[in-house]
Amino acid sequence: MPKYYEDKDEDNKACSGVREDLKSCLLQHDCVLKEGKSPRDCLKGGVCKALQVSFFECKRSMLDNRSRFRGRKGY
């Protein structure tokens, strides 16, 4: 889910909203907090899968020539 902050600096990188939400999802998950695994290991285990897929789609849309007309996916 997208999170919006009023006092936060604007990050103009592509897919920055999805990246930030994926990062916060991973760091707040029990896999990282209780089991002590790295976020990379948790991603391989299927944690935060919906955000991972949307981040992939956003990055892939950057390479797609049709996205010049449609705009990038993600937020």
C-alpha positions in Angstrom: 0.0 0.0 0.0 1.4 3.4 -0.8 2.4 5.6 2.1 2.4 9.3 1.8 4.4 11.6 4.1 4.0 15.3 4.3 7.5 16.1 5.8 9.4 13.8 3.5 11.7 14.9 0.7 10.4 14.1 -2.8 12.3 11.3 -4.5 12.1 11.7 -8.2 13.6 8.4 -9.1 11.5 6.0 -11.1 9.5 3.5 -9.0 10.6 5.2 -5.8 7.2 4.7 -4.1 7.0 1.0 -4.8 10.7 0.6 -3.7 10.0 2.4 -0.4 6.9 0.3 0.3 8.7 -2.9 -0.5 11.6 -1.9 1.7 9.4 -1.1 4.7 7.3 -4.3 4.2 10.5 -6.4 4.3 12.0 -4.7 7.3 8.8 -4.9 9.3 8.1 -8.6 8.5 8.6 -11.4 11.1 11.1 -13.1 8.7 13.6 -10.3 9.3 12.6 -9.2 12.8 12.2 -12.5 14.6 14.0 -15.1 12.5 17.0 -12.8 11.8 17.2 -13.5 8.1 18.3 -11.0 5.6 15.7 -9.2 3.5 17.1 -10.9 0.4 16.5 -14.4 1.9 13.0 -13.4 2.9 12.2 -12.2 -0.7 13.3 -15.6 -2.0 10.9 -17.2 0.6 7.9 -15.3 -0.9 7.5 -12.5 1.6 5.8 -9.3 0.2 5.2 -11.0 -3.1 2.6 -8.4 -4.4 5.0 -5.5 -3.8 7.9 -7.4 -5.4 5.8 -8.1 -8.5 4.7 -4.4 -8.8 8.3 -3.2 -8.4 9.4 -5.6 -11.2 6.5 -4.4 -13.4 7.5 -0.8 -12.8 11.2 -1.4 -13.6 10.2 -3.4 -16.7 8.0 -0.7 -17.9 11.0 1.7 -17.9 12.6 -0.4 -20.7 9.4 -0.8 -22.7 9.2 1.6 -25.7 5.4 1.7 -25.5 5.6 3.2 -22.0 6.6 6.5 -23.7 2.9 6.9 -24.5 1.3 5.0 -21.6 3.5 6.2 -18.8 5.4 4.1 -16.2 3.5 1.6 -14.1 3.6 2.0 -10.3 3.4 5.0 -8.2 
